[in-house]
Amino acid sequence: MEKIKIYKISSGGDKFYIGSTKSNLSLRLNRHRTEYNRFLEGKRPNITSFEIVKDKDAKIELIKEVLAQDRDMEEQAEILKAGDRVVNRYNPVTHSSVSKCTAEITEYTVEQTEKFNNAVTYNSKCVLRNYYKYREQKLRQSALRRIRLAGILPKETTIEKYGISKQEIEHALEEYNN
């Protein structure tokens, strides 16, 4: 059976981040730092671990190793134990990720509902529900990002469907040209 490492990243203060990985812990910390640098360059959105890894003295520690199928449950248990000292975005103590996931939204199709009801883990069920909930917004953002990064204009149907204004397109093209 595959083992997963539940880890903690801290940097001197009483706040820390809890995560999990299959890989070596020092490699995982380096990936967090690389992603933080990409964030500073404007190449990726913010994630909560950045609050900790931005400090040069950030260190990573193994909390425990668990079986792969127990990963979500064990990681959430560690977050719960840590209370409000953890910076994780979906800290069940300070955020109600459960209500975000299980809140019924009537816009789900029968097919979508069937997909997340048949999801193997609770986490994958939440991911699917949030995907369907925010899909339109994400696709709109992707169309604008494609303009900014590659100068590729969306089709007229995409512009209409996601309500992208001419000003937004012009602004994105300006960013691409600069």
C-alpha positions as a Markdown table, in Angstrom:
| # | Residue | x | y | z |
|---|---|---|---|---|
| 1 | Met | 0.0 | 0.0 | 0.0 |
| 2 | Glu | 1.1 | 3.5 | -0.9 |
| 3 | Lys | 2.1 | 5.7 | 2.1 |
| 4 | Ile | 1.4 | 9.5 | 2.2 |
| 5 | Lys | 3.2 | 11.9 | 4.4 |
| 6 | Ile | 1.2 | 14.4 | 6.4 |
| 7 | Tyr | 3.4 | 17.4 | 7.0 |
| 8 | Lys | 3.6 | 20.8 | 8.7 |
| 9 | Ile | 5.3 | 23.9 | 7.4 |
| 10 | Ser | 6.2 | 26.5 | 10.1 |
| 11 | Ser | 8.4 | 29.6 | 10.3 |
| 12 | Gly | 9.0 | 30.6 | 13.9 |
| 13 | Gly | 5.5 | 32.0 | 14.7 |
| 14 | Asp | 2.6 | 30.0 | 16.1 |
| 15 | Lys | 0.9 | 29.7 | 12.7 |
| 16 | Phe | 1.6 | 26.9 | 10.3 |
| 17 | Tyr | 0.3 | 25.1 | 7.2 |
| 18 | Ile | -0.6 | 21.4 | 7.1 |
| 19 | Gly | -0.4 | 19.4 | 3.8 |
| 20 | Ser | 0.2 | 16.0 | 2.4 |
| 21 | Thr | 2.5 | 14.5 | -0.2 |
| 22 | Lys | 3.9 | 11.3 | -1.7 |
| 23 | Ser | 7.3 | 12.9 | -2.3 |
| 24 | Asn | 10.3 | 13.8 | -0.2 |
| 25 | Leu | 9.6 | 16.5 | 2.3 |
| 26 | Ser | 12.4 | 18.8 | 1.3 |
| 27 | Leu | 11.3 | 18.6 | -2.4 |
| 28 | Arg | 7.8 | 19.4 | -1.3 |
| 29 | Leu | 9.0 | 22.5 | 0.6 |
| 30 | Asn | 11.0 | 23.6 | -2.5 |
| 31 | Arg | 7.8 | 23.2 | -4.6 |
| 32 | His | 5.9 | 25.4 | -2.2 |
| 33 | Arg | 8.7 | 28.0 | -2.5 |
| 34 | Thr | 8.8 | 27.8 | -6.3 |
| 35 | Glu | 5.0 | 28.3 | -6.4 |
| 36 | Tyr | 5.4 | 31.3 | -4.1 |
| 37 | Asn | 8.0 | 32.8 | -6.5 |
| 38 | Arg | 5.6 | 32.2 | -9.4 |
| 39 | Phe | 2.9 | 34.0 | -7.4 |
| 40 | Leu | 5.2 | 37.0 | -6.9 |
| 41 | Glu | 5.8 | 37.1 | -10.7 |
| 42 | Gly | 2.0 | 37.1 | -11.2 |
| 43 | Lys | 2.0 | 33.6 | -12.8 |
| 44 | Arg | -0.3 | 31.9 | -10.3 |
| 45 | Pro | -2.9 | 32.7 | -7.8 |
| 46 | Asn | -2.3 | 32.9 | -4.0 |
| 47 | Ile | -2.5 | 29.8 | -1.9 |
| 48 | Thr | -2.5 | 29.8 | 1.9 |
| 49 | Ser | 0.9 | 28.1 | 2.4 |
| 50 | Phe | 2.5 | 31.3 | 1.0 |
| 51 | Glu | 1.7 | 33.0 | 4.3 |
| 52 | Ile | 4.3 | 30.7 | 5.8 |
| 53 | Val | 6.8 | 29.8 | 3.0 |
| 54 | Lys | 7.4 | 33.5 | 2.2 |
| 55 | Asp | 9.7 | 33.5 | 5.3 |
| 56 | Lys | 13.2 | 32.3 | 4.5 |
| 57 | Asp | 13.3 | 30.3 | 7.8 |
| 58 | Ala | 10.3 | 28.2 | 6.9 |
| 59 | Lys | 10.8 | 24.5 | 7.6 |
| 60 | Ile | 8.9 | 21.3 | 6.9 |
| 61 | Glu | 8.3 | 18.5 | 9.5 |
| 62 | Leu | 6.7 | 15.1 | 9.1 |
| 63 | Ile | 3.6 | 14.7 | 11.3 |
| 64 | Lys | 2.9 | 11.1 | 10.3 |
| 65 | Glu | 2.7 | 8.7 | 7.4 |
| 66 | Val | -0.7 | 7.3 | 6.5 |
| 67 | Leu | -2.2 | 5.0 | 3.9 |
| 68 | Ala | -3.2 | 6.7 | 0.7 |
| 69 | Gln | -6.9 | 6.0 | 1.2 |
| 70 | Asp | -6.8 | 7.6 | 4.6 |
| 71 | Arg | -5.1 | 10.8 | 3.4 |
| 72 | Asp | -8.1 | 13.2 | 3.4 |
| 73 | Met | -9.4 | 12.1 | 6.7 |
| 74 | Glu | -6.0 | 12.1 | 8.5 |
| 75 | Glu | -5.1 | 15.5 | 7.0 |
| 76 | Gln | -8.4 | 17.0 | 8.1 |
| 77 | Ala | -7.9 | 15.5 | 11.6 |
| 78 | Glu | -4.5 | 17.2 | 11.9 |
| 79 | Ile | -6.0 | 20.5 | 10.8 |
| 80 | Leu | -8.8 | 20.1 | 13.4 |
| 81 | Lys | -6.3 | 19.3 | 16.1 |
| 82 | Ala | -4.3 | 22.5 | 15.2 |
| 83 | Gly | -7.3 | 24.7 | 15.7 |
| 84 | Asp | -6.9 | 28.4 | 14.7 |
| 85 | Arg | -3.1 | 28.1 | 14.5 |
| 86 | Val | -3.3 | 26.6 | 11.0 |
| 87 | Val | -3.5 | 28.9 | 7.9 |
| 88 | Asn | -5.0 | 26.3 | 5.6 |
| 89 | Arg | -7.8 | 27.9 | 3.5 |
| 90 | Tyr | -10.2 | 25.1 | 4.2 |
| 91 | Asn | -9.5 | 24.8 | 7.9 |
| 92 | Pro | -12.7 | 23.2 | 9.3 |
| 93 | Val | -12.3 | 25.2 | 12.5 |
| 94 | Thr | -12.3 | 28.7 | 10.9 |
| 95 | His | -14.1 | 27.9 | 7.6 |
| 96 | Ser | -17.0 | 25.8 | 6.9 |
| 97 | Ser | -15.8 | 23.9 | 3.8 |
| 98 | Val | -18.4 | 21.3 | 4.6 |
| 99 | Ser | -21.2 | 23.8 | 4.1 |
| 100 | Lys | -19.6 | 25.0 | 0.9 |
| 101 | Cys | -19.4 | 21.5 | -0.4 |
| 102 | Thr | -22.8 | 20.2 | 0.7 |
| 103 | Ala | -24.9 | 23.3 | 0.2 |
| 104 | Glu | -27.5 | 22.3 | -2.3 |
| 105 | Ile | -27.6 | 24.4 | -5.4 |
| 106 | Thr | -30.6 | 23.9 | -7.7 |
| 107 | Glu | -28.6 | 24.6 | -10.9 |
| 108 | Tyr | -27.0 | 21.1 | -10.8 |
| 109 | Thr | -28.1 | 18.9 | -13.6 |
| 110 | Val | -29.1 | 15.3 | -13.0 |
| 111 | Glu | -25.8 | 14.1 | -14.6 |
| 112 | Gln | -23.7 | 16.5 | -12.5 |
| 113 | Thr | -25.5 | 15.4 | -9.3 |
| 114 | Glu | -24.9 | 11.8 | -10.2 |
| 115 | Lys | -21.2 | 12.4 | -10.8 |
| 116 | Phe | -20.5 | 13.9 | -7.4 |
| 117 | Asn | -22.8 | 11.5 | -5.6 |
| 118 | Asn | -20.8 | 8.6 | -7.1 |
| 119 | Ala | -17.4 | 10.3 | -6.2 |
| 120 | Val | -15.1 | 7.9 | -4.4 |
| 121 | Thr | -14.0 | 10.3 | -1.6 |
| 122 | Tyr | -15.6 | 13.2 | 0.2 |
| 123 | Asn | -12.8 | 15.5 | -1.1 |
| 124 | Ser | -13.5 | 14.5 | -4.7 |
| 125 | Lys | -17.2 | 15.1 | -4.2 |
| 126 | Cys | -16.5 | 18.6 | -2.9 |
| 127 | Val | -14.1 | 19.3 | -5.8 |
| 128 | Leu | -16.8 | 18.3 | -8.3 |
| 129 | Arg | -19.5 | 20.4 | -6.7 |
| 130 | Asn | -17.3 | 23.4 | -6.5 |
| 131 | Tyr | -16.2 | 22.8 | -10.2 |
| 132 | Tyr | -19.8 | 22.9 | -11.3 |
| 133 | Lys | -20.7 | 25.8 | -9.1 |
| 134 | Tyr | -17.8 | 28.0 | -10.3 |
| 135 | Arg | -17.3 | 26.6 | -13.8 |
| 136 | Glu | -18.7 | 29.6 | -15.7 |
| 137 | Gln | -16.6 | 32.0 | -13.7 |
| 138 | Lys | -13.5 | 29.9 | -14.2 |
| 139 | Leu | -14.1 | 29.6 | -18.0 |
| 140 | Arg | -14.6 | 33.4 | -18.2 |
| 141 | Gln | -11.3 | 33.9 | -16.3 |
| 142 | Ser | -9.5 | 31.4 | -18.6 |
| 143 | Ala | -10.7 | 33.2 | -21.7 |
| 144 | Leu | -9.3 | 36.5 | -20.4 |
| 145 | Arg | -6.1 | 34.8 | -19.2 |
| 146 | Arg | -5.5 | 33.4 | -22.7 |
| 147 | Ile | -5.7 | 36.9 | -24.2 |
| 148 | Arg | -3.2 | 38.3 | -21.6 |
| 149 | Leu | -0.7 | 35.4 | -21.9 |
| 150 | Ala | -1.0 | 34.5 | -25.6 |
| 151 | Gly | -2.9 | 37.3 | -27.3 |
| 152 | Ile | -5.5 | 34.8 | -28.5 |
| 153 | Leu | -9.0 | 36.3 | -28.7 |
| 154 | Pro | -12.0 | 34.2 | -27.7 |
| 155 | Lys | -14.7 | 33.4 | -30.2 |
| 156 | Glu | -17.7 | 35.7 | -30.4 |
| 157 | Thr | -19.9 | 33.0 | -28.8 |
| 158 | Thr | -17.5 | 32.8 | -25.8 |
| 159 | Ile | -17.6 | 36.6 | -25.4 |
| 160 | Glu | -21.4 | 36.6 | -25.4 |
| 161 | Lys | -21.8 | 33.5 | -23.2 |
| 162 | Tyr | -19.5 | 34.8 | -20.4 |
| 163 | Gly | -20.3 | 38.5 | -20.8 |
| 164 | Ile | -16.8 | 39.6 | -21.6 |
| 165 | Ser | -16.8 | 43.4 | -22.3 |
| 166 | Lys | -14.8 | 45.1 | -25.0 |
| 167 | Gln | -12.9 | 47.0 | -22.2 |
| 168 | Glu | -11.8 | 43.8 | -20.6 |
| 169 | Ile | -10.6 | 42.4 | -23.9 |
| 170 | Glu | -8.7 | 45.7 | -24.7 |
| 171 | His | -7.2 | 45.7 | -21.2 |
| 172 | Ala | -6.1 | 42.0 | -21.6 |
| 173 | Leu | -4.6 | 42.8 | -25.0 |
| 174 | Glu | -2.7 | 45.8 | -23.5 |
| 175 | Glu | -1.2 | 43.4 | -20.9 |
| 176 | Tyr | -0.2 | 41.0 | -23.6 |
| 177 | Asn | 1.5 | 43.7 | -25.7 |
| 178 | Asn | 3.5 | 45.0 | -22.7 |
